[in-house]
Amino acid sequence: MKFAEHLSAHITPEWRKQYINYEEMKAMLYTAVEEAPAMESVEEDVIKRHFANFDENFYHYCDEELKKINTFYSEKLAEATRKYAALSAQLRSMVENQQKAKTKSHTLKRINLPYRKAQELKLAFSEFYLSLILLQNYQNLNHTGFRKILKKHDKLLRSDNGGRWQKEQVETSHFFTNKDIDKLINDTETTVTGTLEGGDRQKAMKRLRVPPLGEQQSPWTTFKVGLFSGSFVVLFIAVILSAIFHESTGENLKIAFRLYRGPLLLIEFVFLMGVNIYGWRSSGVNHVLIFELDPRNHLSEQHLMEMAAIFGVVWTLSLLSFLYSASLS
């Protein structure tokens, strides 16, 4: 997979404009190469000046992108630090209140936290952990993006300026050198394991599990969508032809229309919901966040289309059975 496709598949949709503009930078490189004077028609100094002028503009653009990424990363890291402090304070307060409620003679080694409050904190830490992983992914993707585009620069322009700029600017920048995000991730895992899950790390990591950031559809699901969709289309055509040409269906059509129009609308609703989700994902709209769905367990557009196709097949078979009931009896 090319990096541009990898980047598009793994970005956090609501942060789309804050990532490195890899496609624009790649287009700048190819344009510079295409517009370069031919070596046969001009002197070598002319070509060098052309690429020198381009490098000035290109590295200025890189510098602007780097500033944008550093600023956004710093803001999100500060926000995450404040969030962790607030959650930790809530957890400490709950533990202290629970300890005070126990008599000195009946103090237990393991602290039994109030169930409802504990569940709320588990959910809060789980969502917070997901945001940390997304920020870490943002850090890694942007570093890889700079490395890829500067390597492409050196390859196309036959220079080593890109590699030097990478070492001097990118690898010394705040978003790359700062490792606070790793510490926050480790601290969150330790807190959830030690306090909320009673030392059971396996249970804690299962709760904190992050879904694959580059969501890939199962080939088996894709196959089923195609199979049932094709079956529905064929059967629906059979329903239309039966309604038009079959002799004994005339008196049954009005009854069938009243009986089956409701389920058909529900099938259409499920299918169009899948189309909506596909459109939102393609446009970078994070519907999981907007509708407060579980990011670890929710239906994709293919699952909804599969459901609609299966229900459609059942609907058409039932309708055909109704229309041909006299012949079947």
URGI-V726444 format. One record per run of one state. SS is the DSSP state (a for helix, b for strand, c for the rest). FROM is the first residue (numbers start at 1). TO is the last residue. Records with the same first field share a line. If there is no record, write none. Layout:
SS: FROM-TO ; FROM-TO
This chain:
c: 1-2 ; 11-12 ; 19-21 ; 36-43 ; 102-103 ; 107-114 ; 158-160 ; 171-173 ; 178-179 ; 197-200 ; 209-218 ; 246-246 ; 283-286 ; 291-300 ; 324-324 ; 329-329
a: 3-10 ; 13-18 ; 22-35 ; 44-101 ; 104-106 ; 115-157 ; 161-170 ; 174-177 ; 180-196 ; 201-208 ; 219-245 ; 247-282 ; 287-290 ; 301-323 ; 325-328
